[in-house]
Amino acid sequence: MRSRNRAAVLGGIVLAAAVVAGVATVLVRNGSTSEDTGALYLDAGQPVESRVADLLGRMTLADKIGQMTQAERVKVAGDPHLVTEWRLGSVLSGGGSVPDPNTPQAWVDMINSLQRAALATPLRIPLLYGIDAVHGNGNVHGSTVFPHNVGLGAGRDPRLVERVYQATAREMRATGIRWDFAPCVCVSRDERWGRTFESFGEDPALVGRLGGAAVDGLQKDGVVATVKHYAGDGDTEYGTGDSDYAIDQGVTVTSRADFDRVDLAPYVSAVTEHGVQSVMPSYSSVDWTEDGTGNPVKMHADQELITGKLKGDLGFDGFVITDWEGIHQLPSTDPDGTAEPTPSQVRAGVGAGIDMFMEPHTAPRFQEVLKDEVDAGRIGTDRIDDAVERILTVKFRLGLFENPYVTLGEVGGAEHRALAREAAARSQVLLKNSGDLLPLAADAKVYVAGRNADDIGNQAGGWTVDWQGRNGDIIPGTTILEGIREVAPGATVTYSADASAPIGGSDVGVVVIGETPYAEGFGDVGSTTWTRGTDEQKEPKSLTLQPADRAVVGKVCGAVAKCVVLIVSGRPQVITDQLGEIDALVASWLPGSEGGGVADVLFGKRPFTGRLPLSWPSSVKQVPVNVGDRAYEPLFPYGWGLRTMAAADARDAAQKKAAAGRAPSGWQQTFADAQLAEESGDTAKATALLKRLAG
């Protein structure tokens, strides 16, 4: 099964590579090159395995170590000859690392210049450029920014996810980027985690299904996908986080059986069914309960899980790349003061089965240490050859040797923005709709308030232009307020961010509040405050609304006859004590650049169809709360989502009964079980459970 799926997916990669715009320096035809070297590895007609073997046999140790090294853009973009000198296999852009100006053409020019330097090495091995394009190619100004994965998880449509990631791949290739550090197939089990929005949800089956679709979307369109962070990063215990983080990069305390069932499951399908070509280990650690807790092992050093499970049991035939300076976090047995990465850290990473090392600012140091370790016999040449063989195989499959360069393609075009708008609409989850308030009338008198109504940076979230994202007018697109005015031109719209403008005379209030952008551990609830960004971004992270947001909700909902609240956030926000004031409540997640999609469902241009990918807690003390817990009584259960513009069925009847407070005790688990049954294909069981609730 693995071979069949791998061939299908990789066939898509090679086919896409063949149509990439650009002219190669080395034009290969029938075993010859522009210099007529006749090298077998330059013959595109030869099998990939033969080309890899031929090239590997010609490489020096320095060549091989170069392929195992990835440096950051800032180290080489201004001095491309370093790519040649270090014989780099890869370059990346970290979050916010962009050329100046940050335009699509500048990206093309930069990457082509780095590629020219790579092709100046004796064996002319092209670079693989990598980036975190986690919701569209959001690093490049002008790109389409899609909803984050948590919103796509609410949409629950693998085909939609595949289309979104395919569009992402096309906008990446248009700027010369052929490797995406995405998708995140983490199973998020604690909303206090600052990376919750990067997850498709809390259920491994949902994450696996949508993660696989994301891999297909990228790789069928000529971009290498990376499933991350292997494994368990969304399942760490609160309070075990690394450094100043509360939970990010922490410790997953679990049994091997539970780890396989929850944390590993999405990787199994990504490898065996979708042929993913790159895997990134997590910064986190795992502590096996059956071994006696208290001895956690960092994922970057976990040979059992990387070499044994991933490469051995699952048959993964791509390559493993560290996270940013991932081995620098490993315990070192070298003398104090030894520069990082230390010899023991390098040995641990290579020995665990890592193939390429993300050493953004320390590439020469890494190469020096690795060479010394190989020369001394402490790292075997067979392990080096295995790593390089895997890297070269992916490059040949991708067609990089035939098409190393790129000419500018379309970025942020109308077709992709229409797709982003559709995805935003389908990500919206209607949590409450008293009196069927939504959809709103096209000629309503609407009072719009809240800081997230007219802030495209807030609605895009982290990993947008900058690592932590930014609030304000940072990308082209449409805010939710602008979308309302566009979708309902006959409506009378009054806007006041803080609700200071007079409210009288309005039919309905629309309050748009929630979180400001963050990424990774700086979004952890309880972590040290981030010192970059605006004052709003520096506010303490919480699962409850900020005081100013609560005040706006209270003011508007207390003054109008009908009130709609939209929560723009990367995770659920506890709003139980204000729920009685609110007529309609919407989880908008982080919808991206096309706020018109949110307006579409508010005014009935599209129906509400989204369902919760995460259980919505009734209180902060209840967190973590996940489907399947013994005591499972969230405010809104996994899979909850009211619909509009649809014929009533058992689901609607069950939700209406629960919303009216007439459902039996424990109804949340029954409802969530119905959702899980439906997702597994057992529609008969799902219907029976829902009818039981509705009866």
C-alpha positions as CSV (number, residue, x, y, z in Angstrom):
1,M,0.0,0.0,0.0
2,R,2.8,2.4,0.8
3,S,4.4,2.0,-2.6
4,R,1.2,2.6,-4.5
5,N,0.3,5.7,-2.6
6,R,3.9,7.0,-2.7
7,A,4.0,6.7,-6.5
8,A,0.7,8.5,-6.9
9,V,1.7,11.4,-4.7
10,L,5.2,11.7,-5.9
11,G,4.0,11.5,-9.5
12,G,2.1,14.6,-8.7
13,I,5.2,16.3,-7.4
14,V,7.3,15.5,-10.5
15,L,4.5,16.4,-12.8
16,A,4.1,19.8,-11.1
17,A,7.8,20.4,-11.2
18,A,7.8,19.9,-14.9
19,V,5.6,22.8,-15.4
20,V,7.3,25.2,-13.0
21,A,8.2,28.4,-14.9
22,G,11.9,29.2,-15.3
23,V,15.0,28.1,-17.2
24,A,17.5,25.8,-15.6
25,T,21.2,26.4,-15.7
26,V,21.8,22.7,-16.4
27,L,19.4,21.6,-19.1
28,V,19.3,17.8,-19.0
29,R,18.3,15.9,-22.1
30,N,19.1,12.3,-22.9
31,G,22.0,12.1,-20.5
32,S,23.8,15.2,-21.5
33,T,24.2,18.7,-20.0
34,S,25.2,22.1,-21.3
35,E,28.7,21.1,-20.3
36,D,28.2,17.6,-21.7
37,T,29.5,15.9,-18.6
38,G,27.5,12.8,-19.2
39,A,27.0,12.2,-15.5
40,L,24.2,9.7,-14.9
41,Y,22.6,11.7,-12.1
42,L,22.0,14.6,-14.5
43,D,20.0,12.4,-16.8
44,A,16.3,13.0,-16.1
45,G,15.4,9.8,-17.9
46,Q,17.2,7.6,-15.3
47,P,15.3,6.1,-12.3
48,V,15.6,8.3,-9.2
49,E,17.3,5.5,-7.3
50,S,20.0,5.3,-9.9
51,R,20.5,9.0,-10.0
52,V,20.8,9.2,-6.2
53,A,23.4,6.4,-6.1
54,D,25.5,7.9,-8.8
55,L,25.5,11.4,-7.2
56,L,26.1,10.0,-3.7
57,G,29.2,8.1,-5.1
58,R,30.7,11.3,-6.4
59,M,30.2,13.3,-3.1
60,T,32.9,14.2,-0.6
61,L,32.2,14.3,3.1
62,A,32.0,18.1,2.8
63,D,29.4,17.8,0.1
64,K,27.3,15.4,2.2
65,I,27.5,17.5,5.3
66,G,26.5,20.5,3.2
67,Q,23.3,18.7,2.1
68,M,22.5,18.0,5.8
69,T,22.7,21.7,6.7
70,Q,20.1,24.4,6.5
71,A,20.9,28.1,7.1
72,E,18.7,31.1,7.5
73,R,18.2,33.7,4.8
74,V,19.8,36.5,6.7
75,K,23.1,34.6,6.9
76,V,23.5,34.2,3.1
77,A,21.1,36.5,1.1
78,G,23.5,39.4,1.2
79,D,26.5,37.1,0.6
80,P,25.3,34.2,-1.7
81,H,28.9,32.9,-2.1
82,L,28.5,31.4,1.4
83,V,26.0,29.0,-0.1
84,T,28.7,27.8,-2.4
85,E,31.4,27.8,0.3
86,W,29.2,25.8,2.8
87,R,27.7,23.7,0.0
88,L,24.3,24.2,1.6
89,G,21.5,21.8,0.9
90,S,18.8,24.2,2.1
91,V,18.0,27.8,3.1
92,L,15.0,28.9,5.1
93,S,13.1,32.0,6.1
94,G,12.1,32.1,9.7
95,G,9.0,33.9,10.7
96,G,9.3,37.5,9.6
97,S,12.6,37.0,7.7
98,V,11.8,38.6,4.4
99,P,13.6,40.4,1.6
100,D,13.5,44.2,1.4
101,P,11.1,45.1,-0.2
102,N,8.8,42.3,0.7
103,T,7.4,41.8,-2.7
104,P,6.9,38.6,-4.8
105,Q,9.5,39.8,-7.3
106,A,12.0,40.4,-4.5
107,W,11.5,36.8,-3.3
108,V,12.0,35.4,-6.8
109,D,15.2,37.5,-7.3
110,M,16.6,36.4,-3.9
111,I,15.9,32.7,-4.3
112,N,17.3,32.6,-7.8
113,S,20.5,34.3,-6.6
114,L,20.9,31.7,-3.9
115,Q,20.2,29.0,-6.4
116,R,22.9,30.3,-8.7
117,A,25.3,30.0,-5.8
118,A,24.2,26.4,-5.1
119,L,24.7,25.5,-8.8
120,A,28.3,26.9,-8.6
121,T,29.3,24.0,-6.4
122,P,31.3,21.2,-8.2
123,L,28.3,18.9,-8.3
124,R,25.7,21.6,-8.9
125,I,23.1,20.3,-6.4
126,P,20.2,22.7,-6.2
127,L,18.9,24.3,-3.0
128,L,15.6,23.4,-1.4
129,Y,14.1,26.7,0.1
130,G,11.8,26.3,3.0
131,I,9.3,28.4,4.8
132,D,6.4,28.3,7.3
133,A,3.4,28.9,5.0
134,V,0.9,27.6,7.6
135,H,-2.2,29.5,6.3
136,G,-1.3,30.5,2.8
137,N,2.1,32.0,1.9
138,G,1.5,34.7,4.5
139,N,5.1,35.7,4.7
140,V,5.0,37.3,1.3
141,H,3.1,40.6,1.2
142,G,0.2,40.4,-1.2
143,S,-0.4,36.6,-0.8
144,T,-3.7,35.1,0.0
145,V,-4.1,34.5,3.7
146,F,-6.4,31.6,4.5
147,P,-8.1,30.7,7.8
148,H,-5.8,29.0,10.2
149,N,-6.1,25.2,10.6
150,V,-8.5,25.4,13.6
151,G,-11.0,27.1,11.3
152,L,-10.5,24.6,8.5
153,G,-11.1,21.9,11.2
154,A,-14.4,23.5,11.8
155,G,-15.2,23.2,8.1
156,R,-14.4,19.5,8.3
157,D,-14.1,19.1,4.5
158,P,-10.9,17.3,3.3
159,R,-11.5,18.5,-0.3
160,L,-11.7,22.2,0.9
161,V,-8.5,21.7,2.9
162,E,-6.8,20.2,-0.2
163,R,-7.8,23.1,-2.3
164,V,-6.6,25.6,0.3
165,Y,-3.2,23.9,0.5
166,Q,-3.0,23.5,-3.3
167,A,-3.5,27.3,-3.6
168,T,-0.9,27.8,-1.0
169,A,1.5,25.6,-3.0
170,R,0.9,27.6,-6.1
171,E,1.6,30.9,-4.4
172,M,4.7,29.5,-2.9
173,R,6.0,28.2,-6.3
174,A,5.2,31.5,-7.8
175,T,7.9,33.0,-5.6
176,G,10.4,30.1,-5.9
177,I,9.6,28.4,-2.6
178,R,9.3,24.6,-2.9
179,W,9.2,23.4,0.7
180,D,6.5,24.1,3.3
181,F,7.0,23.5,7.0
182,A,3.3,22.5,7.2
183,P,0.8,21.1,7.9
184,C,0.8,20.9,11.7
185,V,-0.9,17.6,12.5
186,C,-0.8,18.1,16.2
187,V,-3.8,16.9,18.2
188,S,-4.6,19.8,20.4
189,R,-5.6,18.7,23.9
190,D,-5.3,21.8,26.0
191,E,-6.6,25.2,24.9
192,R,-4.0,27.0,27.0
193,W,-1.4,26.0,24.4
194,G,-0.3,28.9,22.2
195,R,-0.3,26.8,19.1
196,T,-3.9,25.6,19.3
197,F,-4.9,27.5,16.2
198,E,-2.3,25.5,14.2
199,S,-4.2,22.3,14.9
200,F,-7.2,20.9,13.0
201,G,-8.8,19.8,16.3
202,E,-8.7,17.6,19.4
203,D,-9.7,14.3,17.7
204,P,-6.9,12.4,16.0
205,A,-9.2,11.0,13.3
206,L,-10.2,14.5,12.2
207,V,-6.6,15.8,12.3
208,G,-5.4,12.8,10.3
209,R,-8.1,13.2,7.6
210,L,-7.6,16.9,7.2
211,G,-3.8,16.7,7.6
212,G,-3.6,14.1,4.9
213,A,-5.6,16.4,2.6
214,A,-3.2,19.2,3.3
215,V,-0.3,17.0,2.4
216,D,-2.0,16.1,-0.9
217,G,-2.7,19.7,-1.7
218,L,0.9,20.7,-1.3
219,Q,2.7,17.8,-2.9
220,K,0.4,17.3,-5.9
221,D,1.3,20.9,-6.8
222,G,5.0,20.6,-6.5
223,V,5.8,21.6,-2.9
224,V,7.3,19.3,-0.3
225,A,5.0,19.0,2.7
226,T,6.2,18.7,6.3
227,V,4.1,17.1,9.0
228,K,4.9,18.5,12.4
229,H,5.7,18.4,15.2
230,Y,6.5,14.8,15.6
231,A,4.9,13.9,18.0
232,G,2.7,14.8,21.0
233,D,3.3,18.6,20.9
234,G,-0.4,19.3,21.4
235,D,-0.6,16.9,24.3
236,T,1.9,18.2,26.8
237,E,1.1,18.8,30.4
238,Y,0.5,22.4,31.6
239,G,3.3,23.7,33.7
240,T,6.0,21.6,31.9
241,G,6.8,24.1,29.2
242,D,10.3,25.0,28.2
243,S,11.9,28.2,29.5
244,D,9.3,30.9,29.9
245,Y,6.5,28.9,28.3
246,A,3.8,27.4,30.3
247,I,2.9,24.4,28.1
248,D,4.6,24.8,24.7
249,Q,7.7,22.5,24.3
250,G,6.7,20.7,27.4
251,V,6.4,17.0,28.4
252,T,3.8,14.5,27.1
253,V,3.2,12.1,29.9
254,T,1.5,9.0,28.4
255,S,1.6,5.3,27.7
256,R,2.8,4.0,24.4
257,A,-0.7,2.7,23.6
258,D,-2.3,6.1,24.2
259,F,0.5,7.9,22.4
260,D,-0.2,5.7,19.3
261,R,-3.9,6.2,19.6
262,V,-3.9,10.0,20.0
263,D,-0.6,11.7,19.1
264,L,0.9,9.4,16.5
265,A,-2.2,8.5,14.5
266,P,-2.2,11.5,12.1
267,Y,1.5,10.8,11.2
268,V,0.6,7.2,10.4
269,S,-1.9,8.2,7.7
270,A,0.3,11.1,6.5
271,V,3.2,8.6,5.8
272,T,1.4,5.4,4.7
273,E,-1.5,6.9,2.8
274,H,-0.3,10.3,1.6
275,G,3.4,9.9,1.1
276,V,4.6,12.9,3.0
277,Q,8.2,13.7,2.2
278,S,9.4,15.6,5.3
279,V,8.8,15.3,9.0
280,M,9.8,17.8,11.7
281,P,10.3,16.6,15.3
282,S,8.8,18.5,18.2
283,Y,10.7,20.5,20.8
284,S,8.7,18.6,23.4
285,S,9.6,15.5,25.3
286,V,7.8,12.2,26.0
287,D,7.7,10.5,29.4
288,W,6.4,6.9,29.2
289,T,4.2,5.9,32.1
290,E,5.0,2.2,31.8
291,D,8.7,3.0,32.1
292,G,8.2,5.0,35.3
293,T,7.8,8.7,34.9
294,G,10.5,11.2,35.6
295,N,12.9,10.5,32.7
296,P,11.5,12.4,29.7
297,V,13.2,12.1,26.3
298,K,13.4,15.0,23.9
299,M,11.9,14.2,20.6
300,H,15.0,15.5,18.7
301,A,16.9,12.7,20.4
302,D,14.3,10.0,20.4
303,Q,15.7,7.1,18.3
304,E,12.9,4.9,19.3
305,L,10.3,7.2,17.7
306,I,12.3,8.6,14.8
307,T,14.4,5.6,13.5
308,G,12.4,2.8,15.1
309,K,8.8,3.9,14.6
310,L,8.8,6.5,11.8
311,K,11.5,5.2,9.5
312,G,11.2,1.5,10.5
313,D,7.6,0.6,11.4
314,L,5.9,3.2,9.2
315,G,8.4,2.9,6.3
316,F,8.9,6.7,6.0
317,D,11.1,7.3,2.9
318,G,11.5,11.1,3.0
319,F,13.8,13.0,5.4
320,V,13.6,14.4,8.9
321,I,14.4,18.0,9.5
322,T,15.0,19.6,13.0
323,D,13.0,22.5,14.2
324,W,14.8,25.8,14.6
325,E,18.1,25.0,16.5
326,G,16.2,21.9,17.7
327,I,19.3,20.0,18.9
328,H,20.5,23.0,20.9
329,Q,17.9,22.1,23.5
330,L,19.3,18.6,24.0
331,P,21.2,17.8,27.2
332,S,24.9,18.2,26.5
333,T,27.7,16.1,28.1
334,D,30.4,18.4,26.9
335,P,32.3,20.8,29.1
336,D,30.6,24.0,30.2
337,G,31.0,26.8,27.7
338,T,31.3,24.5,24.7
339,A,29.7,26.3,21.7
340,E,26.4,25.1,20.4
341,P,25.6,22.8,18.8
342,T,28.0,20.7,21.0
343,P,29.4,17.4,19.8
344,S,27.1,15.4,22.1
345,Q,24.1,17.3,20.8
346,V,25.1,16.6,17.2
347,R,25.7,12.9,17.9
348,A,22.3,12.6,19.7
349,G,20.4,14.2,16.8
350,V,22.2,12.3,14.0
351,G,22.0,9.1,16.0
352,A,18.2,9.6,16.6
353,G,17.7,9.6,12.8
354,I,17.5,13.3,12.0
355,D,18.7,13.9,8.4
356,M,18.8,17.7,8.0
357,F,19.6,20.3,10.6
358,M,18.0,23.7,10.8
359,E,21.0,25.7,12.0
360,P,19.9,29.2,11.1
361,H,22.9,31.1,12.5
362,T,25.4,28.4,13.3
363,A,25.7,26.4,10.1
364,P,29.5,26.6,10.0
365,R,29.8,25.4,13.6
366,F,27.4,22.5,12.9
367,Q,29.4,21.4,9.9
368,E,32.7,21.6,11.7
369,V,31.4,19.5,14.6
370,L,29.8,16.9,12.4
371,K,32.9,16.5,10.3
372,D,35.0,16.0,13.5
373,E,32.6,13.4,14.8
374,V,32.6,11.5,11.6
375,D,36.4,11.7,11.3
376,A,36.7,10.4,14.8
377,G,34.4,7.5,14.1
378,R,31.8,8.6,16.6
379,I,29.2,9.0,13.9
380,G,29.2,6.3,11.2
381,T,29.4,7.1,7.5
382,D,26.5,4.8,6.8
383,R,24.2,7.1,8.9
384,I,25.5,10.1,6.9
385,D,24.9,8.3,3.6
386,D,21.4,7.4,4.7
387,A,20.6,11.0,5.5
388,V,22.0,12.4,2.3
389,E,20.3,9.7,0.2
390,R,16.9,10.7,1.6
391,I,17.5,14.4,1.0
392,L,18.7,13.8,-2.6
393,T,15.8,11.5,-3.3
394,V,13.3,14.2,-2.4
395,K,15.1,16.7,-4.6
396,F,15.1,14.4,-7.6
397,R,11.5,13.5,-7.1
398,L,10.7,17.2,-6.9
399,G,12.3,17.9,-10.2
400,L,14.7,20.5,-8.7
401,F,17.7,19.4,-10.9
402,E,15.7,20.1,-14.0
403,N,14.0,23.3,-12.8
404,P,16.0,25.0,-10.1
405,Y,14.9,28.5,-11.1
406,V,11.6,30.3,-11.2
407,T,10.0,33.2,-12.9
408,L,7.3,35.2,-11.1
409,G,3.8,33.8,-11.1
410,E,0.5,35.1,-9.8
411,V,0.2,35.8,-6.1
412,G,-3.0,36.8,-4.3
413,G,-5.2,36.5,-7.4
414,A,-9.0,36.7,-7.5
415,E,-9.4,32.9,-7.7
416,H,-7.5,32.2,-4.6
417,R,-9.1,35.1,-2.7
418,A,-12.5,33.7,-3.6
419,L,-11.4,30.3,-2.2
420,A,-10.2,32.0,1.0
421,R,-13.6,33.7,1.3
422,E,-15.4,30.4,0.9
423,A,-13.1,28.8,3.5
424,A,-13.7,31.7,5.9
425,A,-17.5,31.3,5.6
426,R,-17.3,27.5,6.0
427,S,-15.2,27.9,9.2
428,Q,-17.8,29.9,11.1
429,V,-19.5,28.0,13.9
430,L,-22.9,29.2,15.1
431,L,-22.9,28.4,18.8
432,K,-26.2,30.1,19.8
433,N,-29.0,31.6,17.7
434,S,-31.9,32.5,19.9
435,G,-35.1,33.3,18.0
436,D,-33.3,32.4,14.7
437,L,-31.7,35.9,14.7
438,L,-29.2,34.9,12.1
439,P,-29.1,35.4,9.2
440,L,-29.6,39.2,9.5
441,A,-31.9,41.1,7.2
442,A,-30.2,42.8,4.3
443,D,-31.7,46.2,5.2
444,A,-31.1,46.0,9.0
445,K,-29.8,48.9,11.0
446,V,-26.6,47.4,12.4
447,Y,-24.4,48.8,15.1
448,V,-20.9,47.2,14.7
449,A,-18.5,47.4,17.7
450,G,-15.4,45.6,19.0
451,R,-11.6,45.9,18.2
452,N,-11.6,43.0,15.9
453,A,-14.3,44.2,13.6
454,D,-12.0,46.4,11.5
455,D,-8.5,44.9,12.1
456,I,-7.2,42.6,9.4
457,G,-4.1,41.8,11.4
458,N,-6.2,40.5,14.3
459,Q,-8.4,38.4,12.1
460,A,-5.3,36.9,10.3
461,G,-3.5,35.9,13.6
462,G,0.0,34.8,14.1
463,W,2.4,33.7,11.3
464,T,1.2,36.5,9.1
465,V,4.0,38.6,7.6
466,D,5.8,38.3,11.0
467,W,6.3,35.3,13.2
468,Q,4.0,36.7,15.9
469,G,1.7,38.4,13.4
470,R,0.8,42.0,13.9
471,N,-2.4,43.9,14.4
472,G,-3.5,46.7,12.1
473,D,-3.6,47.1,8.4
474,I,-0.7,44.7,7.5
475,I,-2.0,42.8,4.5
476,P,-4.3,43.4,1.5
477,G,-7.8,42.0,2.1
478,T,-11.2,42.7,3.6
479,T,-12.0,43.2,7.3
480,I,-15.2,41.9,8.8
481,L,-16.6,45.4,8.9
482,E,-15.7,46.0,5.3
483,G,-17.3,42.7,4.4
484,I,-20.5,43.7,6.2
485,R,-20.7,46.9,4.2
486,E,-20.0,45.1,0.9
487,V,-22.4,42.1,1.5
488,A,-25.3,44.3,2.8
489,P,-25.2,47.6,0.9
490,G,-28.8,48.2,1.9
491,A,-28.0,48.0,5.6
492,T,-27.4,51.1,7.7
493,V,-24.1,50.4,9.4
494,T,-22.7,52.4,12.4
495,Y,-19.2,51.5,13.6
496,S,-17.6,52.3,16.9
497,A,-14.7,50.1,18.1
498,D,-15.3,50.8,21.8
499,A,-19.0,51.4,21.5
500,S,-18.6,55.0,22.4
501,A,-20.9,56.2,19.5
502,P,-24.6,56.5,20.2
503,I,-26.4,53.1,19.8
504,G,-30.0,54.2,19.8
505,G,-32.0,53.4,16.6
506,S,-30.1,50.2,15.7
507,D,-32.0,47.0,15.1
508,V,-29.1,44.7,16.0
509,G,-25.6,44.9,17.5
510,V,-22.7,43.0,16.0
511,V,-19.8,42.9,18.4
512,V,-16.5,41.5,17.1
513,I,-14.0,40.8,19.9
514,G,-11.4,38.2,20.8
515,E,-7.6,37.7,20.7
516,T,-4.7,39.6,19.2
517,P,-2.0,37.9,17.2
518,Y,0.6,35.6,18.8
519,A,2.5,32.4,17.9
520,E,4.0,29.4,19.7
521,G,4.8,29.6,23.4
522,F,4.1,33.4,23.6
523,G,0.5,32.5,23.2
524,D,0.5,30.1,26.1
525,V,-1.9,31.1,28.9
526,G,0.4,32.0,31.8
527,S,3.6,32.5,29.8
528,T,6.0,35.5,30.0
529,T,4.6,38.5,28.1
530,W,6.0,38.9,24.7
531,T,8.0,42.2,24.3
532,R,7.6,42.7,20.6
533,G,4.6,44.0,18.7
534,T,1.9,46.5,19.8
535,D,0.6,47.1,23.3
536,E,-2.5,45.0,22.4
537,Q,-0.3,42.1,21.5
538,K,1.5,42.4,24.8
539,E,-1.6,41.8,26.8
540,P,-1.6,38.7,29.1
541,K,-2.9,35.7,27.2
542,S,-6.1,34.2,28.7
543,L,-9.0,31.9,27.9
544,T,-11.3,34.7,29.0
545,L,-12.1,37.9,27.2
546,Q,-10.1,41.0,27.9
547,P,-11.8,43.6,30.2
548,A,-12.3,46.0,27.3
549,D,-14.0,43.3,25.2
550,R,-16.3,42.3,28.0
551,A,-17.2,45.9,28.5
552,V,-18.1,46.3,24.8
553,V,-20.3,43.2,24.9
554,G,-22.1,44.4,28.0
555,K,-22.6,47.9,26.6
556,V,-23.9,46.9,23.2
557,C,-25.9,43.8,24.2
558,G,-27.5,45.8,27.0
559,A,-28.6,48.6,24.7
560,V,-30.0,46.9,21.5
561,A,-33.0,44.6,21.1
562,K,-30.9,41.9,19.5
563,C,-27.1,41.2,19.8
564,V,-24.7,39.1,17.8
565,V,-21.2,38.4,19.2
566,L,-18.4,37.1,17.0
567,I,-15.2,35.8,18.8
568,V,-12.2,36.1,16.6
569,S,-9.6,33.9,18.2
570,G,-7.3,30.9,17.8
571,R,-9.1,28.9,20.5
572,P,-12.3,28.9,22.6
573,Q,-12.9,31.9,24.9
574,V,-14.9,31.4,28.1
575,I,-17.9,33.6,27.9
576,T,-20.4,31.6,30.0
577,D,-21.3,34.5,32.4
578,Q,-22.2,36.8,29.5
579,L,-24.0,34.2,27.4
580,G,-27.4,35.3,28.7
581,E,-26.9,38.8,27.3
582,I,-26.1,37.4,23.8
583,D,-28.7,36.4,21.3
584,A,-26.4,34.9,18.7
585,L,-22.8,33.7,19.3
586,V,-20.3,32.8,16.6
587,A,-16.9,31.2,16.8
588,S,-15.1,33.0,13.9
589,W,-11.6,31.6,14.7
590,L,-8.9,33.4,12.6
591,P,-10.6,33.8,9.2
592,G,-7.6,35.3,7.3
593,S,-7.6,38.0,4.7
594,E,-11.1,37.7,3.4
595,G,-13.5,39.0,6.1
596,G,-16.3,39.0,3.5
597,G,-16.7,35.3,4.1
598,V,-17.8,36.1,7.7
599,A,-20.2,38.7,6.4
600,D,-21.6,36.2,3.9
601,V,-22.9,33.9,6.7
602,L,-24.1,36.7,8.8
603,F,-26.4,37.9,6.1
604,G,-27.4,34.6,4.5
605,K,-25.3,34.7,1.4
606,R,-24.0,31.3,2.6
607,P,-25.3,29.1,5.3
608,F,-23.6,28.4,8.7
609,T,-22.3,24.8,8.4
610,G,-19.2,24.8,10.7
611,R,-18.9,22.5,13.7
612,L,-16.6,22.7,16.7
613,P,-13.2,21.0,16.2
614,L,-12.5,21.7,19.9
615,S,-14.7,21.3,23.0
616,W,-15.8,24.7,24.2
617,P,-15.2,24.9,28.0
618,S,-17.7,26.4,30.4
619,S,-15.0,27.6,32.7
620,V,-11.2,28.1,32.8
621,K,-11.1,25.5,35.6
622,Q,-12.6,22.9,33.3
623,V,-9.6,23.0,30.9
624,P,-8.4,20.7,29.6
625,V,-11.6,19.2,28.4
626,N,-11.7,16.8,25.5
627,V,-14.2,14.4,23.9
628,G,-14.0,11.1,25.7
629,D,-13.1,12.5,29.1
630,R,-14.8,10.7,32.0
631,A,-16.5,14.0,33.1
632,Y,-17.4,15.7,29.9
633,E,-19.7,18.7,30.4
634,P,-18.3,21.5,28.2
635,L,-20.5,24.5,27.4
636,F,-20.6,23.4,23.8
637,P,-19.5,19.8,22.9
638,Y,-17.1,18.7,20.2
639,G,-19.0,18.8,16.9
640,W,-21.5,21.4,18.0
641,G,-22.7,23.8,15.3
642,L,-26.1,25.2,14.5
643,R,-27.1,25.5,10.9
644,T,-29.0,28.1,8.9
645,M,-30.7,27.8,5.5
646,A,-31.0,24.0,5.8
647,A,-33.8,21.5,6.3
648,A,-34.1,20.4,9.9
649,D,-32.9,16.9,10.8
650,A,-32.1,14.9,13.9
651,R,-28.9,17.0,14.5
652,D,-30.9,20.2,14.5
653,A,-33.6,18.8,16.7
654,A,-31.0,17.6,19.3
655,Q,-29.1,21.0,19.3
656,K,-32.3,23.0,19.7
657,K,-33.4,20.8,22.6
658,A,-30.0,21.3,24.2
659,A,-29.9,25.0,23.5
660,A,-33.3,25.3,25.3
661,G,-31.9,23.6,28.3
662,R,-34.1,20.5,28.0
663,A,-31.4,17.9,27.2
664,P,-30.8,15.1,29.7
665,S,-27.7,15.2,32.0
666,G,-24.6,14.0,30.1
667,W,-26.0,15.0,26.7
668,Q,-22.7,16.5,25.7
669,Q,-20.9,13.2,25.6
670,T,-23.8,11.6,23.6
671,F,-23.7,14.5,21.1
672,A,-19.9,14.2,20.7
673,D,-20.2,10.5,20.3
674,A,-22.6,11.1,17.4
675,Q,-20.2,13.4,15.8
676,L,-17.4,10.9,16.1
677,A,-19.6,8.1,14.7
678,E,-20.5,10.3,11.7
679,E,-16.9,11.1,11.0
680,S,-16.0,7.4,11.1
681,G,-18.7,6.7,8.5
682,D,-21.2,5.1,10.9
683,T,-24.1,7.4,10.0
684,A,-26.7,4.9,11.4
685,K,-25.2,5.1,14.9
686,A,-24.8,8.9,14.6
687,T,-28.5,9.3,13.7
688,A,-29.6,6.9,16.4
689,L,-27.7,8.9,19.1
690,L,-29.0,12.2,17.8
691,K,-32.6,10.9,17.7
692,R,-32.2,9.7,21.3
693,L,-31.2,13.2,22.3
694,A,-34.0,14.9,20.3
695,G,-36.7,12.5,21.5
